Amino acid sequence: MKFEIQLTGPGVKRKHVVRLERNGDACSSVAIDGEAIDANAVQIAPNAISVMLGGQSFEIHVSRSVNGALKLHCGAHEFSADIIDPRAWRGRKHGPVEVEGRQEILAPMPGKVVRLLAAVGDAVEAGQGLVVVEAMKMQNEIRSPKSGKLERLLVREGQNVNAGEALAWVE
């Protein structure tokens, strides 16, 4: 499989071509920009991946932003990633996508809830902040993926949360 990945971070904007060759469930080879690299990845928790690249280990926490891009947190670094699959249907819309149905909001990384931005029963808009989680001295606003009503709030200020832990439900 071949993908184009656009990485955007503070002062960084790069496009890479990644080629993955699979053998059953395992990845048999990885090439980045045409250069073969020793790589391995294992999901260690919901939305958390341990990646070995060229003998170096990285823990990456993944979440989806409102505009559909992936947000990648690795140590103190945060990147947005747009992944383009050349086999994808070219006629699809590339604007912001609002999900449908009841949505569970998960913590993208371990941290501490420092602020609640909405209360149970509040009407919320897609992209509106619901909870602020502090991780490694950085505050991350967790946003609603859709417009609707905040049905359940499962955390309180000061509570520690793990990556992948449910924070709220939006109906």
N, C-alpha and C positions, 0 to 999 in steps of 0.2 A: 504494500500500500504506500502511496506517496501523498504527502500533505504539504501545504504551504502554511507556515505559522508566522504571524505578524506579532512580535513581542513589543510592548510599549511600557516603559517605566520612567522613573525620574531621569531625564536627560538621555534616555535610550529609546531608539525605535529601530528595530531590526526585523528583517524578513529572512526566514530560513526555509529550506526545502528538506523535509525529513522523509526518509524512506525506511519502512519497517517490513521485514520479511518474517512471516510467522511459520512455525512448524507445530501444528495443533494449537494447544493453549499457550505455548511458549513462544517468545520472540527469539528467532534464530539470528537475526542481524539487524543492526541499525546503522544508517548513514545520515549524517547531517551535512548539508551542502556538498554532497558527493564524497565526503570523507567518512570511511568506516570508523565506528567508535564502539568500544566495549561498553555495553549498557544493559541494565536490568532494572525492572520496576516491580514493586509489590505494593498492593493496597494494604495499609496497616490499620486503617480505621475509616469510617465513612468520611469521604472528602479529604482523605490524607493518603499520600503516596510516598513510599521510600524509594528513591531513585539512586542507582549507582551509575555514574558516568566516568569512564576512564579511571576507575579505582577510587573516585571520590564519592562520598555518600551525601545525599541531600534529602531533607524531609520537606515535602511540598504540600501545602493545604490549598484546596481548590474550591472555589465558589463561583456562582454565575452572577454577573452584574445585570442591571436592568436592561442594558442595550443588547444583551445576549452574549457578550464576550465573557471569556473565562477570566477570573481573577486568581492569580497564583501568588501565594505567600511562601517565601523561602527565607527563613531566618528573619532579618530585619528588612528584607527586600520585598516589594510588591510589584507585580507586573500584570498587565492585561494581555490576553492572548486571543487572537482571532485565528481560528483554524479553518483553512479552506481545503475541502476535499474536492479534487478535480472531478470526481465522479458524481458530485452532488448536482441535483437538478438546477440548471442555470436560471430557470424562470422564477425561482422563489424570491420573495421580497427580502431585502436586506436591512430594513428599518428595525426599530425596536419592536420586540415581540412581547406581548402580554400573555401570560399563561392563563389557562382556564381551569375552573374547578377549584375545590378546596386545596389549599397549599400549606404544607408544613415548612416553617422557616427554621433552618438549622444553623448552628454555630459553625462558621467556616474554619475556626481555629480555637484552641484552648485559650481561655482568658477569664476576665472578671467583668460582670455586667456593671457598668458605671452609671448608666442612665436609661430610663424607659421613656420613649418619645411618644408613645400612644397608650391608651387604656383599652381594656376589654369593652367591646361594643362600639368603639370609634369607627367611623367611616374613614378608610385609608385609600390613597391613590397609588397607582403603580409607581415605584421609585421613591415613595415616602419612607423616611427613616422610622424604624420601629424600636430598635434596641441599639445601644452603643456598648460594644465589648472592647475592653482594653487588653491588648496582648503585647508583651515586650515593650511597654511604655508607648505604644501607638494605639490610638482610639480608632475603632472601625465601626462605622455606622452600618447596621444590618437593615436592608431596605425591603419593602414589600414587593414581591414579583408581580402583583396584580392589584387592580382596584377592587375594593370590597369592604367587608366588615372584619375587624379584628375579633375573631371568635374566641380564642384562648390565648392567654399569656402565661407561659409556664416557668418564668424566671422572675426574680426580684432584684432590685439594686443591691450590689455587694456580693451577689452569688457567683461562685466560680462555676464555669462551664467547660465541658470537654468538646473537642472537635466532633462535629456530627450530632451533637446533642440538640434536641428539639427546643426551640425558644418560644415559638408562637404558632398559631394557625390563623390563616386568613381565608374567609369564606367568600 
